Amino acid sequence: MNRIAVYPGSFDPVTNGHIDIIERAAKIFDAVYVAVIRNPEKSPLFSIDERVGMLKASLKARKKIRIDSFDGLLVEYARAVKATSIIRGLRAVSDFDYEFQMALTNRRMDPSLETIFMMTDYKYSYLSSSLTKEIARLGGSFEGMVPPGVMRKLRSLKERGV
Ligand code: COA
């Protein structure tokens, strides 16, 4: 039986915290679809192509990991790729309420889909995509927070005056 999981998010941009979760999930599942939401509630800084491109560049040559994008309901996307699990990372207690609500809502819509939470590595427990963008805008160092390709992209923001 193929165990397929979806790891959804806005990935605006992908951080080393996300990469850590994806790599650990790939050890448990036969395939992990990293699914970038096309139109998240938040207005993304990076376009969908840029967000997908940064993930692809950061995770190249990993057979079990597929980078994709989706629109609409997550449960419908999961069904379309035959996933049985949704992976979410938990960084701190503050993530819990939101994640609990999402997991229960998704289960209500599709009881066959199980949400699986993975604890983030302590090294990344403070990290968020917004934080890396703010540091980039203010010209600080985000060494170790994001993959090298994302680092270059974030640096170019400052040069472009974004
Ligand atoms: N390391 C570092 N940062 C992490 C992280 C980790 N392990 N895990 C989460 N984060 C951060 C992200 O960087 C992001 O930071 P930001 O707020 O500064 O951008 C934040 O945590 C949460 O982002 P993310 O995990 O990408 O979730 P999201 O809230 O952007 O996306 C979806 C949530 C896409 C899963 C959800 O909105 C969804 O499923 N939408 C589809 C529509 C649907 O089905 N709705 C009903 C759902 S109940």
Backbone and ligand atoms as CSV (ligand in chain L), in Angstrom:
chain,resi,resn,atom,element,x,y,z
A,1,MET,N,N,0.835,-1.198,0.000
A,1,MET,CA,C,0.000,0.000,0.000
A,1,MET,C,C,0.877,1.259,0.000
A,2,ASN,N,N,0.539,2.198,-0.872
A,2,ASN,CA,C,1.290,3.448,-0.914
A,2,ASN,C,C,0.793,4.409,0.150
A,3,ARG,N,N,1.685,4.816,1.037
A,3,ARG,CA,C,1.288,5.789,2.062
A,3,ARG,C,C,1.666,7.174,1.558
A,4,ILE,N,N,0.624,7.950,1.250
A,4,ILE,CA,C,0.850,9.275,0.647
A,4,ILE,C,C,0.382,10.360,1.621
A,5,ALA,N,N,1.229,11.378,1.792
A,5,ALA,CA,C,0.875,12.492,2.679
A,5,ALA,C,C,0.943,13.813,1.919
A,6,VAL,N,N,0.161,14.761,2.405
A,6,VAL,CA,C,0.217,16.127,1.867
A,6,VAL,C,C,0.735,17.038,2.964
A,7,TYR,N,N,1.694,17.872,2.623
A,7,TYR,CA,C,2.172,18.883,3.570
A,7,TYR,C,C,1.814,20.247,2.969
A,8,PRO,N,N,0.701,20.827,3.411
A,8,PRO,CA,C,0.232,22.075,2.785
A,8,PRO,C,C,0.761,23.316,3.507
A,9,GLY,N,N,0.793,24.411,2.794
A,9,GLY,CA,C,1.178,25.666,3.440
A,9,GLY,C,C,1.293,26.776,2.422
A,10,SER,N,N,1.591,27.974,2.914
A,10,SER,CA,C,1.772,29.080,1.971
A,10,SER,C,C,3.231,29.197,1.536
A,11,PHE,N,N,4.165,28.745,2.356
A,11,PHE,CA,C,5.594,28.707,1.996
A,11,PHE,C,C,6.054,30.028,1.364
A,12,ASP,N,N,5.853,31.110,2.093
A,12,ASP,CA,C,6.122,32.454,1.552
A,12,ASP,C,C,7.210,33.165,2.352
A,13,PRO,N,N,8.453,32.723,2.323
A,13,PRO,CA,C,9.027,31.616,1.565
A,13,PRO,C,C,9.216,30.380,2.457
A,14,VAL,N,N,9.664,29.272,1.818
A,14,VAL,CA,C,10.001,28.065,2.575
A,14,VAL,C,C,11.188,28.387,3.497
A,15,THR,N,N,11.144,27.838,4.703
A,15,THR,CA,C,12.249,28.043,5.662
A,15,THR,C,C,12.911,26.686,5.955
A,16,ASN,N,N,14.009,26.730,6.682
A,16,ASN,CA,C,14.655,25.466,7.073
A,16,ASN,C,C,13.766,24.663,8.016
A,17,GLY,N,N,12.871,25.333,8.717
A,17,GLY,CA,C,11.915,24.622,9.581
A,17,GLY,C,C,10.986,23.749,8.751
A,18,HIS,N,N,10.512,24.296,7.618
A,18,HIS,CA,C,9.665,23.502,6.715
A,18,HIS,C,C,10.466,22.330,6.129
A,19,ILE,N,N,11.699,22.628,5.700
A,19,ILE,CA,C,12.530,21.577,5.072
A,19,ILE,C,C,12.724,20.409,6.040
A,20,ASP,N,N,12.964,20.750,7.300
A,20,ASP,CA,C,13.160,19.723,8.327
A,20,ASP,C,C,11.920,18.818,8.431
A,21,ILE,N,N,10.740,19.432,8.449
A,21,ILE,CA,C,9.494,18.639,8.540
A,21,ILE,C,C,9.340,17.768,7.284
A,22,ILE,N,N,9.599,18.341,6.112
A,22,ILE,CA,C,9.420,17.602,4.851
A,22,ILE,C,C,10.360,16.385,4.819
A,23,GLU,N,N,11.597,16.603,5.199
A,23,GLU,CA,C,12.568,15.489,5.147
A,23,GLU,C,C,12.208,14.398,6.141
A,24,ARG,N,N,11.742,14.796,7.317
A,24,ARG,CA,C,11.353,13.775,8.302
A,24,ARG,C,C,10.094,13.040,7.849
A,25,ALA,N,N,9.160,13.764,7.225
A,25,ALA,CA,C,7.925,13.119,6.739
A,25,ALA,C,C,8.253,12.114,5.633
A,26,ALA,N,N,9.258,12.446,4.815
A,26,ALA,CA,C,9.631,11.559,3.702
A,26,ALA,C,C,10.211,10.235,4.199
A,27,LYS,N,N,10.636,10.214,5.458
A,27,LYS,CA,C,11.143,8.943,6.010
A,27,LYS,C,C,9.983,8.032,6.436
A,28,ILE,N,N,8.821,8.628,6.649
A,28,ILE,CA,C,7.669,7.859,7.154
A,28,ILE,C,C,6.733,7.445,6.005
A,29,PHE,N,N,6.617,8.338,4.992
A,29,PHE,CA,C,5.645,8.100,3.922
A,29,PHE,C,C,6.344,7.692,2.620
A,30,ASP,N,N,5.573,7.018,1.745
A,30,ASP,CA,C,6.129,6.635,0.449
A,30,ASP,C,C,6.229,7.843,-0.482
A,31,ALA,N,N,5.310,8.783,-0.311
A,31,ALA,CA,C,5.364,10.018,-1.101
A,31,ALA,C,C,4.819,11.166,-0.259
A,32,VAL,N,N,5.464,12.321,-0.387
A,32,VAL,CA,C,4.983,13.519,0.314
A,32,VAL,C,C,4.747,14.607,-0.738
A,33,TYR,N,N,3.518,15.051,-0.833
A,33,TYR,CA,C,3.195,16.169,-1.717
A,33,TYR,C,C,3.294,17.451,-0.904
A,34,VAL,N,N,4.262,18.272,-1.254
A,34,VAL,CA,C,4.365,19.584,-0.613
A,34,VAL,C,C,3.460,20.486,-1.440
A,35,ALA,N,N,2.336,20.894,-0.850
A,35,ALA,CA,C,1.292,21.572,-1.625
A,35,ALA,C,C,1.225,23.051,-1.249
A,36,VAL,N,N,1.607,23.878,-2.204
A,36,VAL,CA,C,1.640,25.325,-1.965
A,36,VAL,C,C,0.271,25.897,-2.313
A,37,ILE,N,N,-0.334,26.570,-1.341
A,37,ILE,CA,C,-1.657,27.137,-1.613
A,37,ILE,C,C,-1.504,28.334,-2.548
A,38,ARG,N,N,-2.347,28.356,-3.590
A,38,ARG,CA,C,-2.201,29.422,-4.607
A,38,ARG,C,C,-2.615,30.774,-4.049
A,39,ASN,N,N,-3.747,30.810,-3.382
A,39,ASN,CA,C,-4.260,32.087,-2.872
A,39,ASN,C,C,-4.529,32.001,-1.383
A,40,PRO,N,N,-3.472,32.130,-0.585
A,40,PRO,CA,C,-3.701,32.038,0.861
A,40,PRO,C,C,-4.474,33.248,1.376
A,41,GLU,N,N,-5.011,33.123,2.577
A,41,GLU,CA,C,-5.734,34.231,3.217
A,41,GLU,C,C,-4.824,35.455,3.314
A,42,LYS,N,N,-3.541,35.184,3.656
A,42,LYS,CA,C,-2.586,36.286,3.749
A,42,LYS,C,C,-2.145,36.640,2.314
A,43,SER,N,N,-1.794,37.915,2.078
A,43,SER,CA,C,-1.306,38.264,0.736
A,43,SER,C,C,0.160,37.885,0.650
A,44,PRO,N,N,0.494,36.949,-0.224
A,44,PRO,CA,C,1.890,36.503,-0.269
A,44,PRO,C,C,2.809,37.548,-0.911
A,45,LEU,N,N,4.049,37.557,-0.468
A,45,LEU,CA,C,5.050,38.443,-1.070
A,45,LEU,C,C,5.526,37.832,-2.380
A,46,PHE,N,N,5.735,36.503,-2.347
A,46,PHE,CA,C,6.246,35.814,-3.533
A,46,PHE,C,C,5.084,35.205,-4.316
A,47,SER,N,N,5.235,35.201,-5.659
A,47,SER,CA,C,4.196,34.627,-6.518
A,47,SER,C,C,4.171,33.108,-6.313
A,48,ILE,N,N,3.134,32.478,-6.835
A,48,ILE,CA,C,3.040,31.021,-6.702
A,48,ILE,C,C,4.241,30.349,-7.399
A,49,ASP,N,N,4.639,30.859,-8.580
A,49,ASP,CA,C,5.779,30.256,-9.284
A,49,ASP,C,C,7.063,30.416,-8.483
A,50,GLU,N,N,7.236,31.563,-7.841
A,50,GLU,CA,C,8.448,31.776,-7.037
A,50,GLU,C,C,8.453,30.842,-5.822
A,51,ARG,N,N,7.293,30.698,-5.166
A,51,ARG,CA,C,7.231,29.843,-3.967
A,51,ARG,C,C,7.492,28.379,-4.329
A,52,VAL,N,N,6.882,27.938,-5.441
A,52,VAL,CA,C,7.116,26.558,-5.905
A,52,VAL,C,C,8.577,26.391,-6.327
A,53,GLY,N,N,9.111,27.393,-7.036
A,53,GLY,CA,C,10.501,27.343,-7.521
A,53,GLY,C,C,11.498,27.252,-6.366
A,54,MET,N,N,11.264,28.017,-5.308
A,54,MET,CA,C,12.176,27.989,-4.152
A,54,MET,C,C,12.136,26.612,-3.483
A,55,LEU,N,N,10.954,26.014,-3.409
A,55,LEU,CA,C,10.847,24.664,-2.823
A,55,LEU,C,C,11.583,23.653,-3.685
A,56,LYS,N,N,11.372,23.746,-5.006
A,56,LYS,CA,C,12.020,22.782,-5.920
A,56,LYS,C,C,13.528,22.889,-5.809
A,57,ALA,N,N,14.039,24.122,-5.764
A,57,ALA,CA,C,15.496,24.315,-5.696
A,57,ALA,C,C,16.039,23.814,-4.360
A,58,SER,N,N,15.250,23.905,-3.314
A,58,SER,CA,C,15.725,23.515,-1.978
A,58,SER,C,C,15.637,22.014,-1.747
A,59,LEU,N,N,14.817,21.324,-2.546
A,59,LEU,CA,C,14.565,19.901,-2.298
A,59,LEU,C,C,14.883,19.042,-3.516
A,60,LYS,N,N,15.846,19.479,-4.327
A,60,LYS,CA,C,16.037,18.742,-5.585
A,60,LYS,C,C,16.606,17.331,-5.324
A,61,ALA,N,N,16.327,16.463,-6.292
A,61,ALA,CA,C,16.818,15.083,-6.266
A,61,ALA,C,C,16.311,14.270,-5.082
A,62,ARG,N,N,15.124,14.571,-4.633
A,62,ARG,CA,C,14.519,13.720,-3.603
A,62,ARG,C,C,13.258,13.095,-4.204
A,63,LYS,N,N,13.373,11.787,-4.523
A,63,LYS,CA,C,12.339,11.113,-5.313
A,63,LYS,C,C,10.965,11.092,-4.649
A,64,LYS,N,N,10.956,10.939,-3.336
A,64,LYS,CA,C,9.674,10.776,-2.645
A,64,LYS,C,C,8.910,12.087,-2.487
A,65,ILE,N,N,9.602,13.209,-2.733
A,65,ILE,CA,C,8.987,14.509,-2.446
A,65,ILE,C,C,8.530,15.167,-3.743
A,66,ARG,N,N,7.251,15.508,-3.790
A,66,ARG,CA,C,6.726,16.176,-4.985
A,66,ARG,C,C,6.235,17.566,-4.616
A,67,ILE,N,N,6.629,18.537,-5.403
A,67,ILE,CA,C,6.212,19.915,-5.120
A,67,ILE,C,C,5.053,20.249,-6.056
A,68,ASP,N,N,3.981,20.740,-5.472
A,68,ASP,CA,C,2.778,20.997,-6.264
A,68,ASP,C,C,2.105,22.250,-5.711
A,69,SER,N,N,1.032,22.676,-6.349
A,69,SER,CA,C,0.267,23.797,-5.804
A,69,SER,C,C,-1.204,23.422,-5.861
A,70,PHE,N,N,-2.006,24.110,-5.065
A,70,PHE,CA,C,-3.435,23.794,-5.084
A,70,PHE,C,C,-4.264,25.027,-4.776
A,71,ASP,N,N,-5.508,24.914,-5.166
A,71,ASP,CA,C,-6.512,25.939,-4.942
A,71,ASP,C,C,-7.704,25.263,-4.314
A,72,GLY,N,N,-8.516,25.955,-3.591
A,72,GLY,CA,C,-9.736,25.339,-3.072
A,72,GLY,C,C,-9.479,24.580,-1.791
A,73,LEU,N,N,-10.322,23.591,-1.543
A,73,LEU,CA,C,-10.257,22.877,-0.267
A,73,LEU,C,C,-9.089,21.892,-0.230
A,74,LEU,N,N,-8.412,21.874,0.896
A,74,LEU,CA,C,-7.288,20.948,1.065
A,74,LEU,C,C,-7.754,19.492,0.991
A,75,VAL,N,N,-8.910,19.209,1.592
A,75,VAL,CA,C,-9.373,17.809,1.584
A,75,VAL,C,C,-9.617,17.309,0.154
A,76,GLU,N,N,-10.040,18.219,-0.719
A,76,GLU,CA,C,-10.280,17.800,-2.111
A,76,GLU,C,C,-8.962,17.546,-2.830
A,77,TYR,N,N,-7.987,18.406,-2.544
A,77,TYR,CA,C,-6.660,18.192,-3.145
A,77,TYR,C,C,-6.091,16.858,-2.651
A,78,ALA,N,N,-6.212,16.616,-1.356
A,78,ALA,CA,C,-5.663,15.378,-0.777
A,78,ALA,C,C,-6.316,14.162,-1.435
A,79,ARG,N,N,-7.608,14.246,-1.637
A,79,ARG,CA,C,-8.319,13.139,-2.294
A,79,ARG,C,C,-7.799,12.945,-3.719
A,80,ALA,N,N,-7.563,14.052,-4.420
A,80,ALA,CA,C,-7.118,13.978,-5.822
A,80,ALA,C,C,-5.755,13.300,-5.949
A,81,VAL,N,N,-4.887,13.498,-4.943
A,81,VAL,CA,C,-3.555,12.857,-5.047
A,81,VAL,C,C,-3.505,11.539,-4.256
A,82,LYS,N,N,-4.677,11.102,-3.779
A,82,LYS,CA,C,-4.812,9.824,-3.054
A,82,LYS,C,C,-4.034,9.807,-1.732
A,83,ALA,N,N,-3.981,10.969,-1.095
A,83,ALA,CA,C,-3.286,11.039,0.192
A,83,ALA,C,C,-4.221,10.557,1.303
A,84,THR,N,N,-3.619,9.950,2.316
A,84,THR,CA,C,-4.406,9.510,3.471
A,84,THR,C,C,-4.073,10.350,4.707
A,85,SER,N,N,-3.018,11.168,4.598
A,85,SER,CA,C,-2.609,11.973,5.754
A,85,SER,C,C,-2.272,13.397,5.348
A,86,ILE,N,N,-2.513,14.286,6.307
A,86,ILE,CA,C,-2.078,15.687,6.159
A,86,ILE,C,C,-1.001,15.886,7.217
A,87,ILE,N,N,0.129,16.411,6.813
A,87,ILE,CA,C,1.207,16.684,7.772
A,87,ILE,C,C,1.158,18.151,8.146
A,88,ARG,N,N,1.279,18.432,9.436
A,88,ARG,CA,C,1.435,19.816,9.888
A,88,ARG,C,C,2.542,19.844,10.927
A,89,GLY,N,N,3.290,20.939,10.913
A,89,GLY,CA,C,4.357,21.097,11.907
A,89,GLY,C,C,3.838,21.908,13.088
A,90,LEU,N,N,4.280,21.565,14.272
A,90,LEU,CA,C,3.916,22.350,15.468
A,90,LEU,C,C,5.188,22.955,16.032
A,91,ARG,N,N,5.189,24.272,16.196
A,91,ARG,CA,C,6.387,24.936,16.718
A,91,ARG,C,C,6.271,25.209,18.206
A,92,ALA,N,N,5.131,25.672,18.622
A,92,ALA,CA,C,4.952,26.057,20.032
A,92,ALA,C,C,3.481,25.895,20.378
A,93,VAL,N,N,3.171,26.057,21.652
A,93,VAL,CA,C,1.781,25.918,22.111
A,93,VAL,C,C,0.880,26.882,21.341
A,94,SER,N,N,1.450,28.030,20.953
A,94,SER,CA,C,0.643,29.042,20.251
A,94,SER,C,C,0.107,28.536,18.906
A,95,ASP,N,N,0.716,27.519,18.337
A,95,ASP,CA,C,0.209,26.955,17.076
A,95,ASP,C,C,-1.029,26.077,17.316
A,96,PHE,N,N,-1.209,25.628,18.556
A,96,PHE,CA,C,-2.145,24.541,18.811
A,96,PHE,C,C,-3.604,24.864,18.431
A,97,ASP,N,N,-4.126,26.011,18.910
A,97,ASP,CA,C,-5.548,26.320,18.694
A,97,ASP,C,C,-5.917,26.295,17.213
A,98,TYR,N,N,-5.095,26.985,16.435
A,98,TYR,CA,C,-5.339,27.092,14.991
A,98,TYR,C,C,-5.267,25.708,14.338
A,99,GLU,N,N,-4.240,24.954,14.707
A,99,GLU,CA,C,-4.044,23.633,14.096
A,99,GLU,C,C,-5.147,22.658,14.505
A,100,PHE,N,N,-5.571,22.754,15.760
A,100,PHE,CA,C,-6.620,21.876,16.277
A,100,PHE,C,C,-7.919,22.127,15.505
A,101,GLN,N,N,-8.218,23.411,15.325
A,101,GLN,CA,C,-9.436,23.790,14.610
A,101,GLN,C,C,-9.376,23.292,13.157
A,102,MET,N,N,-8.226,23.460,12.516
A,102,MET,CA,C,-8.097,23.019,11.120
A,102,MET,C,C,-8.208,21.500,11.006
A,103,ALA,N,N,-7.540,20.809,11.930
A,103,ALA,CA,C,-7.559,19.338,11.872
A,103,ALA,C,C,-8.987,18.818,12.050
A,104,LEU,N,N,-9.729,19.407,13.006
A,104,LEU,CA,C,-11.097,18.935,13.248
A,104,LEU,C,C,-12.017,19.267,12.073
A,105,THR,N,N,-11.814,20.450,11.491
A,105,THR,CA,C,-12.652,20.839,10.348
A,105,THR,C,C,-12.369,19.915,9.159
A,106,ASN,N,N,-11.097,19.652,8.930
A,106,ASN,CA,C,-10.758,18.752,7.807
A,106,ASN,C,C,-11.299,17.354,8.060
A,107,ARG,N,N,-11.243,16.907,9.312
A,107,ARG,CA,C,-11.757,15.566,9.614
A,107,ARG,C,C,-13.271,15.505,9.431
A,108,ARG,N,N,-13.930,16.602,9.792
A,108,ARG,CA,C,-15.380,16.692,9.619
A,108,ARG,C,C,-15.740,16.563,8.127
A,109,MET,N,N,-14.887,17.192,7.284
A,109,MET,CA,C,-15.173,17.156,5.845
A,109,MET,C,C,-14.778,15.818,5.221
A,110,ASP,N,N,-13.725,15.199,5.771
A,110,ASP,CA,C,-13.295,13.907,5.237
A,110,ASP,C,C,-12.690,13.056,6.357
A,111,PRO,N,N,-13.533,12.233,7.001
A,111,PRO,CA,C,-13.076,11.438,8.143
A,111,PRO,C,C,-11.979,10.438,7.792
A,112,SER,N,N,-11.780,10.164,6.521
A,112,SER,CA,C,-10.747,9.180,6.166
A,112,SER,C,C,-9.342,9.812,6.153
A,113,LEU,N,N,-9.296,11.135,6.227
A,113,LEU,CA,C,-7.984,11.832,6.200
A,113,LEU,C,C,-7.508,12.088,7.624
A,114,GLU,N,N,-6.312,11.633,7.930
A,114,GLU,CA,C,-5.771,11.810,9.287
A,114,GLU,C,C,-4.750,12.954,9.276
A,115,THR,N,N,-4.880,13.898,10.213
A,115,THR,CA,C,-3.846,14.942,10.314
A,115,THR,C,C,-2.776,14.471,11.289
A,116,ILE,N,N,-1.545,14.549,10.848
A,116,ILE,CA,C,-0.429,14.101,11.684
A,116,ILE,C,C,0.461,15.301,11.995
A,117,PHE,N,N,0.712,15.519,13.295
A,117,PHE,CA,C,1.530,16.665,13.704
A,117,PHE,C,C,2.944,16.212,14.000
A,118,MET,N,N,3.887,16.978,13.474
A,118,MET,CA,C,5.290,16.692,13.769
A,118,MET,C,C,5.859,17.894,14.516
A,119,MET,N,N,6.559,17.619,15.607
A,119,MET,CA,C,7.184,18.709,16.365
A,119,MET,C,C,8.350,19.254,15.563
A,120,THR,N,N,8.408,20.551,15.449
A,120,THR,CA,C,9.533,21.143,14.740
A,120,THR,C,C,10.810,20.926,15.555
A,121,ASP,N,N,11.931,20.918,14.870
A,121,ASP,CA,C,13.210,20.824,15.566
A,121,ASP,C,C,13.357,22.080,16.436
A,122,TYR,N,N,13.889,21.940,17.635
A,122,TYR,CA,C,14.009,23.097,18.537
A,122,TYR,C,C,14.768,24.262,17.880
A,123,LYS,N,N,15.670,23.914,16.932
A,123,LYS,CA,C,16.469,24.961,16.272
A,123,LYS,C,C,15.583,25.932,15.483
A,124,TYR,N,N,14.379,25.440,15.092
A,124,TYR,CA,C,13.520,26.255,14.235
A,124,TYR,C,C,12.219,26.662,14.926
A,125,SER,N,N,12.134,26.439,16.222
A,125,SER,CA,C,10.840,26.615,16.880
A,125,SER,C,C,10.396,28.076,16.913
A,126,TYR,N,N,11.322,29.000,16.732
A,126,TYR,CA,C,10.993,30.432,16.764
A,126,TYR,C,C,10.709,30.979,15.361
A,127,LEU,N,N,10.981,30.162,14.357
A,127,LEU,CA,C,11.050,30.650,12.979
A,127,LEU,C,C,9.680,30.777,12.322
A,128,SER,N,N,9.526,31.784,11.475
A,128,SER,CA,C,8.337,31.852,10.619
A,128,SER,C,C,8.742,32.537,9.323
A,129,SER,N,N,7.930,32.353,8.296
A,129,SER,CA,C,8.231,32.977,7.005
A,129,SER,C,C,8.228,34.497,7.140
A,130,SER,N,N,7.261,35.029,7.893
A,130,SER,CA,C,7.171,36.505,8.046
A,130,SER,C,C,8.439,37.063,8.661
A,131,LEU,N,N,8.957,36.336,9.648
A,131,LEU,CA,C,10.165,36.793,10.332
A,131,LEU,C,C,11.326,36.926,9.344
A,132,THR,N,N,11.473,35.943,8.461
A,132,THR,CA,C,12.600,36.003,7.506
A,132,THR,C,C,12.420,37.189,6.547
A,133,LYS,N,N,11.169,37.470,6.188
A,133,LYS,CA,C,10.936,38.594,5.268
A,133,LYS,C,C,11.245,39.919,5.962
A,134,GLU,N,N,10.884,39.992,7.239
A,134,GLU,CA,C,11.134,41.231,7.981
A,134,GLU,C,C,12.643,41.459,8.131
A,135,ILE,N,N,13.375,40.393,8.463
A,135,ILE,CA,C,14.835,40.517,8.609
A,135,ILE,C,C,15.446,40.956,7.280
A,136,ALA,N,N,14.934,40.360,6.172
A,136,ALA,CA,C,15.467,40.706,4.850
A,136,ALA,C,C,15.237,42.187,4.551
A,137,ARG,N,N,14.029,42.647,4.839
A,137,ARG,CA,C,13.688,44.052,4.567
A,137,ARG,C,C,14.578,45.012,5.345
A,138,LEU,N,N,14.933,44.580,6.573
A,138,LEU,CA,C,15.705,45.469,7.448
A,138,LEU,C,C,17.209,45.224,7.335
A,139,GLY,N,N,17.573,44.326,6.418
A,139,GLY,CA,C,18.994,44.121,6.126
A,139,GLY,C,C,19.743,43.275,7.142
A,140,GLY,N,N,19.041,42.479,7.944
A,140,GLY,CA,C,19.706,41.630,8.942
A,140,GLY,C,C,20.158,40.307,8.347
A,141,SER,N,N,20.768,39.478,9.188
A,141,SER,CA,C,21.268,38.189,8.711
A,141,SER,C,C,20.256,37.088,9.005
A,142,PHE,N,N,19.946,36.299,7.976
A,142,PHE,CA,C,19.036,35.165,8.184
A,142,PHE,C,C,19.746,33.851,7.905
A,143,GLU,N,N,21.060,33.870,8.130
A,143,GLU,CA,C,21.916,32.692,7.989
A,143,GLU,C,C,21.333,31.524,8.793
A,144,GLY,N,N,21.196,30.367,8.172
A,144,GLY,CA,C,20.717,29.176,8.880
A,144,GLY,C,C,19.202,29.092,9.002
A,145,MET,N,N,18.502,30.158,8.606
A,145,MET,CA,C,17.036,30.137,8.740
A,145,MET,C,C,16.351,29.611,7.490
A,146,VAL,N,N,16.975,29.867,6.334
A,146,VAL,CA,C,16.354,29.476,5.063
A,146,VAL,C,C,17.400,28.795,4.173
A,147,PRO,N,N,16.956,27.992,3.190
A,147,PRO,CA,C,17.909,27.361,2.270
A,147,PRO,C,C,18.659,28.429,1.459
A,148,PRO,N,N,19.849,28.086,0.902
A,148,PRO,CA,C,20.671,29.073,0.196
A,148,PRO,C,C,19.937,29.830,-0.936
A,149,GLY,N,N,19.131,29.121,-1.716
A,149,GLY,CA,C,18.418,29.778,-2.821
A,149,GLY,C,C,17.442,30.824,-2.310
A,150,VAL,N,N,16.810,30.526,-1.192
A,150,VAL,CA,C,15.846,31.464,-0.593
A,150,VAL,C,C,16.603,32.667,-0.031
A,151,MET,N,N,17.790,32.384,0.498
A,151,MET,CA,C,18.611,33.469,1.043
A,151,MET,C,C,18.906,34.489,-0.061
A,152,ARG,N,N,19.285,33.958,-1.233
A,152,ARG,CA,C,19.601,34.864,-2.362
A,152,ARG,C,C,18.365,35.673,-2.759
A,153,LYS,N,N,17.235,34.991,-2.778
A,153,LYS,CA,C,15.984,35.642,-3.180
A,153,LYS,C,C,15.608,36.741,-2.166
A,154,LEU,N,N,15.781,36.445,-0.907
A,154,LEU,CA,C,15.446,37.429,0.139
A,154,LEU,C,C,16.401,38.624,0.065
A,155,ARG,N,N,17.674,38.334,-0.227
A,155,ARG,CA,C,18.647,39.443,-0.331
A,155,ARG,C,C,18.258,40.367,-1.480
A,156,SER,N,N,17.746,39.763,-2.564
A,156,SER,CA,C,17.408,40.586,-3.722
A,156,SER,C,C,16.215,41.508,-3.421
A,157,LEU,N,N,15.438,41.169,-2.404
A,157,LEU,CA,C,14.306,42.030,-2.022
A,157,LEU,C,C,14.806,43.395,-1.603
A,158,LYS,N,N,15.857,43.372,-0.795
A,158,LYS,CA,C,16.416,44.625,-0.274
A,158,LYS,C,C,16.971,45.458,-1.437
A,159,GLU,N,N,17.677,44.710,-2.372
A,159,GLU,CA,C,18.238,45.425,-3.521
A,159,GLU,C,C,17.134,46.052,-4.373
A,160,ARG,N,N,15.979,45.311,-4.451
A,160,ARG,CA,C,14.854,45.823,-5.253
A,160,ARG,C,C,14.038,46.853,-4.491
A,161,GLY,N,N,14.423,47.054,-3.211
A,161,GLY,CA,C,13.726,48.039,-2.377
A,161,GLY,C,C,12.333,47.599,-1.971
A,162,VAL,N,N,12.084,46.267,-1.927
A,162,VAL,CA,C,10.748,45.766,-1.550
A,162,VAL,C,C,10.590,45.803,-0.031
L,1,COA,N1,N,9.155,25.968,10.551
L,1,COA,C1,C,9.095,27.272,10.322
L,1,COA,N2,N,7.951,27.948,10.140
L,1,COA,C2,C,6.820,27.243,10.180
L,1,COA,C3,C,6.801,25.876,10.412
L,1,COA,C4,C,8.036,25.222,10.608
L,1,COA,N3,N,8.117,23.913,10.849
L,1,COA,N4,N,5.521,25.449,10.402
L,1,COA,C5,C,4.778,26.521,10.176
L,1,COA,N5,N,5.556,27.604,10.050
L,1,COA,C6,C,5.113,28.988,9.850
L,1,COA,C7,C,5.035,29.410,8.430
L,1,COA,O1,O,6.273,29.935,8.009
L,1,COA,C8,C,3.958,30.454,8.480
L,1,COA,O2,O,4.547,31.680,8.862
L,1,COA,P1,P,3.872,33.071,8.453
L,1,COA,O3,O,2.553,33.136,9.143
L,1,COA,O4,O,4.844,34.040,8.942
L,1,COA,O5,O,3.724,33.066,6.955
L,1,COA,C9,C,3.036,29.975,9.608
L,1,COA,O6,O,3.801,29.073,10.352
L,1,COA,C10,C,1.828,29.211,9.186
L,1,COA,O7,O,1.921,28.923,7.846
L,1,COA,P2,P,1.621,27.590,7.096
L,1,COA,O8,O,2.039,26.394,7.817
L,1,COA,O9,O,2.166,27.765,5.733
L,1,COA,O10,O,0.093,27.568,7.116
L,1,COA,P3,P,-0.836,28.603,6.503
L,1,COA,O11,O,-1.649,29.121,7.620
L,1,COA,O12,O,-0.168,29.614,5.655
L,1,COA,O13,O,-1.660,27.677,5.499
L,1,COA,C11,C,-3.307,26.001,4.929
L,1,COA,C12,C,-2.687,26.925,5.960
L,1,COA,C13,C,-2.850,26.281,3.505
L,1,COA,C14,C,-2.917,24.591,5.279
L,1,COA,C15,C,-4.835,26.172,5.086
L,1,COA,O14,O,-5.160,27.529,4.989
L,1,COA,C16,C,-5.623,25.402,4.064
L,1,COA,O15,O,-5.705,24.196,4.103
L,1,COA,N6,N,-6.249,26.115,3.096
L,1,COA,C17,C,-7.038,25.508,2.030
L,1,COA,C18,C,-8.512,25.836,2.156
L,1,COA,C19,C,-9.172,24.868,3.111
L,1,COA,O16,O,-9.195,23.675,2.928
L,1,COA,N7,N,-9.723,25.462,4.173
L,1,COA,C20,C,-10.277,24.717,5.262
L,1,COA,C21,C,-9.176,24.313,6.196
L,1,COA,S1,S,-9.799,23.816,7.726
